[in-house]
Amino acid sequence: MTERIYNFSAGPGVLPLPVLEEAQRNLVSLPGVGMSVLEISHRSKTFDKIIEGAEAKIRKLLNLSDDFYVLFLQGGASLQFSMIPMNLLSKGGKADYINTGAWSKAAIKEAKKVGQINVAASTESENFARIPKQEELKLDKEAAYVHITSNNTIFGTEWQYDPEVGNVALVCDASSDIFSRPIDMSRYALIYAGAQKNMGPAGVTMVIIRKDLVKEPASDMATMLAYKTHTETKSMYNTPPVFSIYIVDLVCQWILDLGGLDAMQKLNQEKAKILYDAIDATEFYRGHAHSDSRSLMNVTFRLPNEELENLFAKQSTAAGLDGLKGHRSVGGLRASIYNAFPKAGVEALVEFMKEFERKNG
């Protein structure tokens, strides 16, 4: 197969075609280097230029001040579930977590192994169909930090506001909506994101951490788990994921060429509106997420029964619309339309939905 189908997978997700094409052109030999990016030394001047370029582009996209470190780590967001409480909670410390889905629950589970964790709000009783409102947050003024998950891939919900947390540090898992819209970094103390959903391939995790949060680690902490280890070595304590960082650099440049995060947000809003309008136009389809919590990245919806949902998933795959089967926690269908997902693919899905309803409604 040489033609590209539409990839609605929740992750690893679709990458920009220009990025894939550039990586393909230069895979065997980087221009002027004579080696593949898969072969170059992470201590070489060539890689210095790549990793420094990636950081510079991230800082430009987020208008990031010198008050923050940018780290390229490994272990995915899942390792950050442990590193964050290990580094930010002192002995006997406590933190607030807001539970909005499966990944929030996973973060809470790991944090409870380290300190006292308060679940400040949860919508689990509603099968995570919405984001809690500000007035529902039961926050502790003495907490070391407040943790949120900005976008919930499984349930199709996304924070539409930055929660007010007073003087407490706000920490965010932004794995599935990073770079999809502008972020007011003055509101956050730490943002982390696995690359594989919206900014690159699997293998690298970006951590943006305010410098005052990086402390001397406890004497019994594993060296690799201390943020200070990585800030002092500029993400090079061990061999970093060279190729993944190279692709992140190309993706950031692609976003900048589009016009930055404002332009990216506008495009994402346009794509999501096309799909949500199609869902709302008929009773045959119904969305899982409340309208004021809907994700721009992951659109979850149901059909009248599971038999039709299974048929939809099978026939859509055959039609070149891959990865639409929903997660077992929600069922139904899920269309992941990350930054790089083309508007034409959303339009193709909507046409398929109309035809499917005509035949089966």
Buried (B, 14 or more C-beta within 10 A) or exposed (E): EEEEBBBBBBBBBBBBEBBBEBBEEBEEEBEEBEEEBEEBEBEEEBBEEBBEBBBBBBBBBBEBEEEBBBBBBBBBBBBBBBBBBBBBBEEEBBBBBBBBBBBBBBBBEBBBEBBBBBBBBBBEEEEBBBBBEEEEBEBBEEBBBBBBBBBBBBBBBBBEEBBEBEEBBBBBBBBBBBBBBBBEBEEBBBBBBBBBBBBBBBBBBBBBBBEEBBEEBEEEBEEBBBBBBBBEEBBBBEEBBBBBBBBBBBBBBBBBEBEBBEEBBEBBEEBBEBBBEBBEEEEBBEBBBEEEBBBBBBBBBBBBEEEBBEBBBEBBBEBBBBBBBBBEEBBBBBBBBBBBBBEEBBBBBBEBBBEBBEEBE
